[in-house]
């Protein structure tokens, strides 16, 4: 939300448990579709963030930007916003 709190969350494995990262090849692009429930959010602006977690340890993997700088909370935050209206 606007205060940086998690308002909705989905935890899943790639490809709905059919495409483990251990099978990825270097340079391969991976696409995945994940639905995030938004119907119970209060009106406001929201942003989507993505992080990758080790399923064995449940710890978030280190994430860096293109310059090698660590990302806050080891997650990428998209600049686009999603607006929920009161209708």
Phi and psi in radians as a Rosetta constraint file:
Dihedral C 1 N 2 CA 2 C 2 CIRCULARHARMONIC -1.119 0.35
Dihedral N 2 CA 2 C 2 N 3 CIRCULARHARMONIC -0.331 0.35
Dihedral C 2 N 3 CA 3 C 3 CIRCULARHARMONIC -1.673 0.35
Dihedral N 3 CA 3 C 3 N 4 CIRCULARHARMONIC 0.050 0.35
Dihedral C 3 N 4 CA 4 C 4 CIRCULARHARMONIC 1.512 0.35
Dihedral N 4 CA 4 C 4 N 5 CIRCULARHARMONIC 0.138 0.35
Dihedral C 4 N 5 CA 5 C 5 CIRCULARHARMONIC -1.464 0.35
Dihedral N 5 CA 5 C 5 N 6 CIRCULARHARMONIC 2.601 0.35
Dihedral C 5 N 6 CA 6 C 6 CIRCULARHARMONIC -1.287 0.35
Dihedral N 6 CA 6 C 6 N 7 CIRCULARHARMONIC 2.133 0.35
Dihedral C 6 N 7 CA 7 C 7 CIRCULARHARMONIC -1.813 0.35
Dihedral N 7 CA 7 C 7 N 8 CIRCULARHARMONIC -0.449 0.35
Dihedral C 7 N 8 CA 8 C 8 CIRCULARHARMONIC -2.684 0.35
Dihedral N 8 CA 8 C 8 N 9 CIRCULARHARMONIC 2.565 0.35
Dihedral C 8 N 9 CA 9 C 9 CIRCULARHARMONIC -2.624 0.35
Dihedral N 9 CA 9 C 9 N 10 CIRCULARHARMONIC 2.529 0.35
Dihedral C 9 N 10 CA 10 C 10 CIRCULARHARMONIC -2.323 0.35
Dihedral N 10 CA 10 C 10 N 11 CIRCULARHARMONIC 2.249 0.35
Dihedral C 10 N 11 CA 11 C 11 CIRCULARHARMONIC -1.961 0.35
Dihedral N 11 CA 11 C 11 N 12 CIRCULARHARMONIC 2.215 0.35
Dihedral C 11 N 12 CA 12 C 12 CIRCULARHARMONIC -2.702 0.35
Dihedral N 12 CA 12 C 12 N 13 CIRCULARHARMONIC 2.886 0.35
Dihedral C 12 N 13 CA 13 C 13 CIRCULARHARMONIC -1.666 0.35
Dihedral N 13 CA 13 C 13 N 14 CIRCULARHARMONIC 2.668 0.35
Dihedral C 13 N 14 CA 14 C 14 CIRCULARHARMONIC -0.963 0.35
Dihedral N 14 CA 14 C 14 N 15 CIRCULARHARMONIC 2.442 0.35
Dihedral C 14 N 15 CA 15 C 15 CIRCULARHARMONIC 1.085 0.35
Dihedral N 15 CA 15 C 15 N 16 CIRCULARHARMONIC 0.563 0.35
Dihedral C 15 N 16 CA 16 C 16 CIRCULARHARMONIC 0.927 0.35
Dihedral N 16 CA 16 C 16 N 17 CIRCULARHARMONIC 0.862 0.35
Dihedral C 16 N 17 CA 17 C 17 CIRCULARHARMONIC 1.276 0.35
Dihedral N 17 CA 17 C 17 N 18 CIRCULARHARMONIC 0.294 0.35
Dihedral C 17 N 18 CA 18 C 18 CIRCULARHARMONIC -1.985 0.35
Dihedral N 18 CA 18 C 18 N 19 CIRCULARHARMONIC -0.054 0.35
Dihedral C 18 N 19 CA 19 C 19 CIRCULARHARMONIC -2.404 0.35
Dihedral N 19 CA 19 C 19 N 20 CIRCULARHARMONIC 1.232 0.35
Dihedral C 19 N 20 CA 20 C 20 CIRCULARHARMONIC -1.113 0.35
Dihedral N 20 CA 20 C 20 N 21 CIRCULARHARMONIC 2.524 0.35
Dihedral C 20 N 21 CA 21 C 21 CIRCULARHARMONIC -1.073 0.35
Dihedral N 21 CA 21 C 21 N 22 CIRCULARHARMONIC -0.371 0.35
Dihedral C 21 N 22 CA 22 C 22 CIRCULARHARMONIC -1.147 0.35
Dihedral N 22 CA 22 C 22 N 23 CIRCULARHARMONIC -0.268 0.35
Dihedral C 22 N 23 CA 23 C 23 CIRCULARHARMONIC -1.758 0.35
Dihedral N 23 CA 23 C 23 N 24 CIRCULARHARMONIC -0.023 0.35
Dihedral C 23 N 24 CA 24 C 24 CIRCULARHARMONIC -1.233 0.35
Dihedral N 24 CA 24 C 24 N 25 CIRCULARHARMONIC 2.627 0.35
Dihedral C 24 N 25 CA 25 C 25 CIRCULARHARMONIC -1.888 0.35
Dihedral N 25 CA 25 C 25 N 26 CIRCULARHARMONIC 2.603 0.35
Dihedral C 25 N 26 CA 26 C 26 CIRCULARHARMONIC -1.003 0.35
Dihedral N 26 CA 26 C 26 N 27 CIRCULARHARMONIC 2.329 0.35
Dihedral C 26 N 27 CA 27 C 27 CIRCULARHARMONIC 1.446 0.35
Dihedral N 27 CA 27 C 27 N 28 CIRCULARHARMONIC -0.097 0.35
Dihedral C 27 N 28 CA 28 C 28 CIRCULARHARMONIC -1.353 0.35
Dihedral N 28 CA 28 C 28 N 29 CIRCULARHARMONIC 2.408 0.35
Dihedral C 28 N 29 CA 29 C 29 CIRCULARHARMONIC -1.601 0.35
Dihedral N 29 CA 29 C 29 N 30 CIRCULARHARMONIC 2.357 0.35
Dihedral C 29 N 30 CA 30 C 30 CIRCULARHARMONIC -2.016 0.35
Dihedral N 30 CA 30 C 30 N 31 CIRCULARHARMONIC 2.235 0.35
Dihedral C 30 N 31 CA 31 C 31 CIRCULARHARMONIC -2.028 0.35
Dihedral N 31 CA 31 C 31 N 32 CIRCULARHARMONIC 2.440 0.35
Dihedral C 31 N 32 CA 32 C 32 CIRCULARHARMONIC -2.549 0.35
Dihedral N 32 CA 32 C 32 N 33 CIRCULARHARMONIC 2.524 0.35
Dihedral C 32 N 33 CA 33 C 33 CIRCULARHARMONIC -1.954 0.35
Dihedral N 33 CA 33 C 33 N 34 CIRCULARHARMONIC 2.168 0.35
Dihedral C 33 N 34 CA 34 C 34 CIRCULARHARMONIC -2.256 0.35
Dihedral N 34 CA 34 C 34 N 35 CIRCULARHARMONIC 2.260 0.35
Dihedral C 34 N 35 CA 35 C 35 CIRCULARHARMONIC -1.644 0.35
Dihedral N 35 CA 35 C 35 N 36 CIRCULARHARMONIC 2.273 0.35
Dihedral C 35 N 36 CA 36 C 36 CIRCULARHARMONIC -1.952 0.35
Dihedral N 36 CA 36 C 36 N 37 CIRCULARHARMONIC 2.128 0.35
Dihedral C 36 N 37 CA 37 C 37 CIRCULARHARMONIC -1.209 0.35
Dihedral N 37 CA 37 C 37 N 38 CIRCULARHARMONIC 2.133 0.35
Dihedral C 37 N 38 CA 38 C 38 CIRCULARHARMONIC -2.069 0.35
Dihedral N 38 CA 38 C 38 N 39 CIRCULARHARMONIC -0.051 0.35
Dihedral C 38 N 39 CA 39 C 39 CIRCULARHARMONIC -1.133 0.35
Dihedral N 39 CA 39 C 39 N 40 CIRCULARHARMONIC -0.354 0.35
Dihedral C 39 N 40 CA 40 C 40 CIRCULARHARMONIC -1.832 0.35
Dihedral N 40 CA 40 C 40 N 41 CIRCULARHARMONIC 0.228 0.35
Dihedral C 40 N 41 CA 41 C 41 CIRCULARHARMONIC -1.406 0.35
Dihedral N 41 CA 41 C 41 N 42 CIRCULARHARMONIC 2.539 0.35
Dihedral C 41 N 42 CA 42 C 42 CIRCULARHARMONIC -1.316 0.35
Dihedral N 42 CA 42 C 42 N 43 CIRCULARHARMONIC 2.696 0.35
Dihedral C 42 N 43 CA 43 C 43 CIRCULARHARMONIC -0.972 0.35
Dihedral N 43 CA 43 C 43 N 44 CIRCULARHARMONIC 2.475 0.35
Dihedral C 43 N 44 CA 44 C 44 CIRCULARHARMONIC 2.716 0.35
Dihedral N 44 CA 44 C 44 N 45 CIRCULARHARMONIC -3.067 0.35
Dihedral C 44 N 45 CA 45 C 45 CIRCULARHARMONIC -1.776 0.35
Dihedral N 45 CA 45 C 45 N 46 CIRCULARHARMONIC 2.425 0.35
Dihedral C 45 N 46 CA 46 C 46 CIRCULARHARMONIC -2.335 0.35
Dihedral N 46 CA 46 C 46 N 47 CIRCULARHARMONIC 2.716 0.35
Dihedral C 46 N 47 CA 47 C 47 CIRCULARHARMONIC -2.223 0.35
Dihedral N 47 CA 47 C 47 N 48 CIRCULARHARMONIC 2.667 0.35
Dihedral C 47 N 48 CA 48 C 48 CIRCULARHARMONIC -1.718 0.35
Dihedral N 48 CA 48 C 48 N 49 CIRCULARHARMONIC 2.398 0.35
Dihedral C 48 N 49 CA 49 C 49 CIRCULARHARMONIC -2.212 0.35
Dihedral N 49 CA 49 C 49 N 50 CIRCULARHARMONIC 2.703 0.35
Dihedral C 49 N 50 CA 50 C 50 CIRCULARHARMONIC -2.315 0.35
Dihedral N 50 CA 50 C 50 N 51 CIRCULARHARMONIC 2.328 0.35
Dihedral C 50 N 51 CA 51 C 51 CIRCULARHARMONIC -2.382 0.35
Dihedral N 51 CA 51 C 51 N 52 CIRCULARHARMONIC 2.778 0.35
Dihedral C 51 N 52 CA 52 C 52 CIRCULARHARMONIC -2.055 0.35
Dihedral N 52 CA 52 C 52 N 53 CIRCULARHARMONIC 2.268 0.35
Dihedral C 52 N 53 CA 53 C 53 CIRCULARHARMONIC -2.005 0.35
Dihedral N 53 CA 53 C 53 N 54 CIRCULARHARMONIC 2.445 0.35
Dihedral C 53 N 54 CA 54 C 54 CIRCULARHARMONIC -1.284 0.35
Dihedral N 54 CA 54 C 54 N 55 CIRCULARHARMONIC 2.045 0.35
Dihedral C 54 N 55 CA 55 C 55 CIRCULARHARMONIC -1.157 0.35
Dihedral N 55 CA 55 C 55 N 56 CIRCULARHARMONIC -0.368 0.35
Dihedral C 55 N 56 CA 56 C 56 CIRCULARHARMONIC -1.425 0.35
Dihedral N 56 CA 56 C 56 N 57 CIRCULARHARMONIC -0.615 0.35
Dihedral C 56 N 57 CA 57 C 57 CIRCULARHARMONIC -1.853 0.35
Dihedral N 57 CA 57 C 57 N 58 CIRCULARHARMONIC -0.240 0.35
Dihedral C 57 N 58 CA 58 C 58 CIRCULARHARMONIC 1.115 0.35
Dihedral N 58 CA 58 C 58 N 59 CIRCULARHARMONIC 0.371 0.35
Dihedral C 58 N 59 CA 59 C 59 CIRCULARHARMONIC -1.766 0.35
Dihedral N 59 CA 59 C 59 N 60 CIRCULARHARMONIC 2.487 0.35
Dihedral C 59 N 60 CA 60 C 60 CIRCULARHARMONIC -1.257 0.35
Dihedral N 60 CA 60 C 60 N 61 CIRCULARHARMONIC 2.345 0.35
Dihedral C 60 N 61 CA 61 C 61 CIRCULARHARMONIC -1.315 0.35
Dihedral N 61 CA 61 C 61 N 62 CIRCULARHARMONIC 2.659 0.35
Dihedral C 61 N 62 CA 62 C 62 CIRCULARHARMONIC -1.105 0.35
Dihedral N 62 CA 62 C 62 N 63 CIRCULARHARMONIC 2.353 0.35
Dihedral C 62 N 63 CA 63 C 63 CIRCULARHARMONIC -2.159 0.35
Dihedral N 63 CA 63 C 63 N 64 CIRCULARHARMONIC 2.372 0.35
Dihedral C 63 N 64 CA 64 C 64 CIRCULARHARMONIC -2.280 0.35
Dihedral N 64 CA 64 C 64 N 65 CIRCULARHARMONIC 2.766 0.35
Dihedral C 64 N 65 CA 65 C 65 CIRCULARHARMONIC -1.503 0.35
Dihedral N 65 CA 65 C 65 N 66 CIRCULARHARMONIC -3.073 0.35
Dihedral C 65 N 66 CA 66 C 66 CIRCULARHARMONIC -1.136 0.35
Dihedral N 66 CA 66 C 66 N 67 CIRCULARHARMONIC -0.317 0.35
Dihedral C 66 N 67 CA 67 C 67 CIRCULARHARMONIC -1.633 0.35
Dihedral N 67 CA 67 C 67 N 68 CIRCULARHARMONIC 0.025 0.35
Dihedral C 67 N 68 CA 68 C 68 CIRCULARHARMONIC 1.500 0.35
Dihedral N 68 CA 68 C 68 N 69 CIRCULARHARMONIC 0.144 0.35
Dihedral C 68 N 69 CA 69 C 69 CIRCULARHARMONIC -1.452 0.35
Dihedral N 69 CA 69 C 69 N 70 CIRCULARHARMONIC 2.398 0.35
Dihedral C 69 N 70 CA 70 C 70 CIRCULARHARMONIC -1.077 0.35
Dihedral N 70 CA 70 C 70 N 71 CIRCULARHARMONIC 2.427 0.35
Dihedral C 70 N 71 CA 71 C 71 CIRCULARHARMONIC -1.556 0.35
Dihedral N 71 CA 71 C 71 N 72 CIRCULARHARMONIC 2.482 0.35
Dihedral C 71 N 72 CA 72 C 72 CIRCULARHARMONIC -0.968 0.35
Dihedral N 72 CA 72 C 72 N 73 CIRCULARHARMONIC 2.263 0.35
Dihedral C 72 N 73 CA 73 C 73 CIRCULARHARMONIC 1.000 0.35
Dihedral N 73 CA 73 C 73 N 74 CIRCULARHARMONIC 0.379 0.35
Dihedral C 73 N 74 CA 74 C 74 CIRCULARHARMONIC 0.909 0.35
Dihedral N 74 CA 74 C 74 N 75 CIRCULARHARMONIC 0.816 0.35
Dihedral C 74 N 75 CA 75 C 75 CIRCULARHARMONIC -2.528 0.35
Dihedral N 75 CA 75 C 75 N 76 CIRCULARHARMONIC 2.612 0.35
Dihedral C 75 N 76 CA 76 C 76 CIRCULARHARMONIC -1.634 0.35
Dihedral N 76 CA 76 C 76 N 77 CIRCULARHARMONIC 2.251 0.35
Dihedral C 76 N 77 CA 77 C 77 CIRCULARHARMONIC -1.900 0.35
Dihedral N 77 CA 77 C 77 N 78 CIRCULARHARMONIC 2.086 0.35
Dihedral C 77 N 78 CA 78 C 78 CIRCULARHARMONIC -1.179 0.35
Dihedral N 78 CA 78 C 78 N 79 CIRCULARHARMONIC 2.509 0.35
Dihedral C 78 N 79 CA 79 C 79 CIRCULARHARMONIC -1.352 0.35
Dihedral N 79 CA 79 C 79 N 80 CIRCULARHARMONIC -0.435 0.35
Dihedral C 79 N 80 CA 80 C 80 CIRCULARHARMONIC -1.194 0.35
Dihedral N 80 CA 80 C 80 N 81 CIRCULARHARMONIC 2.584 0.35
Dihedral C 80 N 81 CA 81 C 81 CIRCULARHARMONIC -1.950 0.35
Dihedral N 81 CA 81 C 81 N 82 CIRCULARHARMONIC 2.694 0.35
Dihedral C 81 N 82 CA 82 C 82 CIRCULARHARMONIC -1.961 0.35
Dihedral N 82 CA 82 C 82 N 83 CIRCULARHARMONIC 2.215 0.35
Dihedral C 82 N 83 CA 83 C 83 CIRCULARHARMONIC -1.824 0.35
Dihedral N 83 CA 83 C 83 N 84 CIRCULARHARMONIC 2.190 0.35
Dihedral C 83 N 84 CA 84 C 84 CIRCULARHARMONIC -1.761 0.35
Dihedral N 84 CA 84 C 84 N 85 CIRCULARHARMONIC 2.109 0.35
Dihedral C 84 N 85 CA 85 C 85 CIRCULARHARMONIC -1.693 0.35
Dihedral N 85 CA 85 C 85 N 86 CIRCULARHARMONIC 2.744 0.35
Dihedral C 85 N 86 CA 86 C 86 CIRCULARHARMONIC -1.583 0.35
Dihedral N 86 CA 86 C 86 N 87 CIRCULARHARMONIC 1.587 0.35
